[in-house]
Amino acid sequence: MNSAATDGIGLAYTADSYAAPYLANGRLQRVLADWCPPFPGFYLYYPGRRQISAALRALIDALKVA
């Protein structure tokens, strides 16, 4: 997305960490900053069913911040 945006194809909605180098050197600029407030981290949404796969359970357990 960053490459497409720097090539002038359109806008990119990406994480600050990916866009930071492009923002620093002026190849990208922020637009609609009021509509994209920063947040403290990522969130994982998953079905709350009792029978989730072992792989999904392992991923959830690995990503939990305690």
C-alpha atoms as an extended CHARMM CRD file, in Angstrom:
* protein
*
        66  EXT
         1         1  MET       CA              0.0000000000        0.0000000000        0.0000000000  PROA      1               0.0000000000
         2         2  ASN       CA              2.8030000000        2.3940000000        0.8330000000  PROA      2               0.0000000000
         3         3  SER       CA              4.4040000000        1.7950000000       -2.5510000000  PROA      3               0.0000000000
         4         4  ALA       CA              1.1240000000        2.4460000000       -4.3280000000  PROA      4               0.0000000000
         5         5  ALA       CA              0.5810000000        5.6490000000       -2.3540000000  PROA      5               0.0000000000
         6         6  THR       CA              4.1060000000        6.9310000000       -3.0070000000  PROA      6               0.0000000000
         7         7  ASP       CA              3.6160000000        6.1510000000       -6.7140000000  PROA      7               0.0000000000
         8         8  GLY       CA              0.5660000000        8.4220000000       -6.6960000000  PROA      8               0.0000000000
         9         9  ILE       CA             -2.0550000000        5.7220000000       -7.1850000000  PROA      9               0.0000000000
        10        10  GLY       CA             -4.1560000000        6.7200000000       -4.1740000000  PROA      10              0.0000000000
        11        11  LEU       CA             -4.4540000000        6.7760000000       -0.4120000000  PROA      11              0.0000000000
        12        12  ALA       CA             -3.1280000000        4.1150000000        1.9450000000  PROA      12              0.0000000000
        13        13  TYR       CA             -4.5620000000        3.1750000000        5.3340000000  PROA      13              0.0000000000
        14        14  THR       CA             -1.6610000000        1.6180000000        7.1670000000  PROA      14              0.0000000000
        15        15  ALA       CA             -0.0750000000        1.3970000000       10.5940000000  PROA      15              0.0000000000
        16        16  ASP       CA              2.0980000000        4.3020000000       11.6960000000  PROA      16              0.0000000000
        17        17  SER       CA              5.0960000000        2.0170000000       12.0600000000  PROA      17              0.0000000000
        18        18  TYR       CA              4.9410000000        1.1110000000        8.3510000000  PROA      18              0.0000000000
        19        19  ALA       CA              4.3560000000        4.6750000000        7.1750000000  PROA      19              0.0000000000
        20        20  ALA       CA              6.8790000000        6.3880000000        9.5000000000  PROA      20              0.0000000000
        21        21  PRO       CA              9.8630000000        6.3370000000        7.1030000000  PROA      21              0.0000000000
        22        22  TYR       CA              7.7420000000        7.7040000000        4.2530000000  PROA      22              0.0000000000
        23        23  LEU       CA              6.2410000000       10.3760000000        6.4900000000  PROA      23              0.0000000000
        24        24  ALA       CA              9.6940000000       11.3810000000        7.7520000000  PROA      24              0.0000000000
        25        25  ASN       CA             11.1710000000       11.8790000000        4.2880000000  PROA      25              0.0000000000
        26        26  GLY       CA              8.0580000000       13.6000000000        2.9550000000  PROA      26              0.0000000000
        27        27  ARG       CA              7.0480000000       10.9660000000        0.4100000000  PROA      27              0.0000000000
        28        28  LEU       CA              3.7230000000       10.5420000000        2.2380000000  PROA      28              0.0000000000
        29        29  GLN       CA              1.6150000000       12.9600000000        4.2080000000  PROA      29              0.0000000000
        30        30  ARG       CA             -1.2170000000       12.4050000000        6.6570000000  PROA      30              0.0000000000
        31        31  VAL       CA             -4.7530000000       13.0390000000        5.5180000000  PROA      31              0.0000000000
        32        32  LEU       CA             -7.9500000000       12.7640000000        7.5610000000  PROA      32              0.0000000000
        33        33  ALA       CA             -5.9290000000       12.6160000000       10.8050000000  PROA      33              0.0000000000
        34        34  ASP       CA             -9.0340000000       13.5620000000       12.8120000000  PROA      34              0.0000000000
        35        35  TRP       CA            -10.7440000000       10.3910000000       11.5530000000  PROA      35              0.0000000000
        36        36  CYS       CA             -7.9050000000        8.0510000000       12.5040000000  PROA      36              0.0000000000
        37        37  PRO       CA             -7.1230000000        8.5240000000       16.1830000000  PROA      37              0.0000000000
        38        38  PRO       CA             -4.2560000000        6.4490000000       17.5800000000  PROA      38              0.0000000000
        39        39  PHE       CA             -5.0730000000        3.4350000000       19.7110000000  PROA      39              0.0000000000
        40        40  PRO       CA             -2.9700000000        1.5840000000       22.2690000000  PROA      40              0.0000000000
        41        41  GLY       CA             -2.7040000000       -1.7070000000       20.4040000000  PROA      41              0.0000000000
        42        42  PHE       CA             -4.3230000000       -4.3320000000       18.2570000000  PROA      42              0.0000000000
        43        43  TYR       CA             -7.4380000000       -6.3010000000       19.0830000000  PROA      43              0.0000000000
        44        44  LEU       CA             -8.4180000000       -9.8170000000       18.1480000000  PROA      44              0.0000000000
        45        45  TYR       CA            -12.0610000000      -10.6040000000       17.5320000000  PROA      45              0.0000000000
        46        46  TYR       CA            -13.0480000000      -14.2400000000       17.3610000000  PROA      46              0.0000000000
        47        47  PRO       CA            -16.2280000000      -16.2690000000       17.7720000000  PROA      47              0.0000000000
        48        48  GLY       CA            -17.1090000000      -16.9230000000       21.3920000000  PROA      48              0.0000000000
        49        49  ARG       CA            -18.1140000000      -20.4930000000       20.7390000000  PROA      49              0.0000000000
        50        50  ARG       CA            -17.1220000000      -23.1790000000       23.1470000000  PROA      50              0.0000000000
        51        51  GLN       CA            -15.6160000000      -25.4170000000       20.4740000000  PROA      51              0.0000000000
        52        52  ILE       CA            -12.8870000000      -23.4170000000       18.8050000000  PROA      52              0.0000000000
        53        53  SER       CA            -10.0210000000      -25.1290000000       17.0400000000  PROA      53              0.0000000000
        54        54  ALA       CA             -6.8170000000      -25.9200000000       18.8920000000  PROA      54              0.0000000000
        55        55  ALA       CA             -4.8950000000      -23.6870000000       16.4880000000  PROA      55              0.0000000000
        56        56  LEU       CA             -7.1230000000      -20.6930000000       17.2080000000  PROA      56              0.0000000000
        57        57  ARG       CA             -6.9190000000      -21.3650000000       20.9630000000  PROA      57              0.0000000000
        58        58  ALA       CA             -3.0990000000      -21.4430000000       20.7200000000  PROA      58              0.0000000000
        59        59  LEU       CA             -3.0910000000      -18.1410000000       18.7930000000  PROA      59              0.0000000000
        60        60  ILE       CA             -5.4030000000      -16.4860000000       21.3450000000  PROA      60              0.0000000000
        61        61  ASP       CA             -3.2640000000      -17.6900000000       24.2320000000  PROA      61              0.0000000000
        62        62  ALA       CA             -0.0740000000      -16.4990000000       22.5230000000  PROA      62              0.0000000000
        63        63  LEU       CA             -1.4770000000      -13.0280000000       21.8190000000  PROA      63              0.0000000000
        64        64  LYS       CA             -3.0430000000      -12.3620000000       25.2060000000  PROA      64              0.0000000000
        65        65  VAL       CA             -1.5170000000       -9.5700000000       27.1920000000  PROA      65              0.0000000000
        66        66  ALA       CA             -1.8080000000      -10.3230000000       30.8600000000  PROA      66              0.0000000000
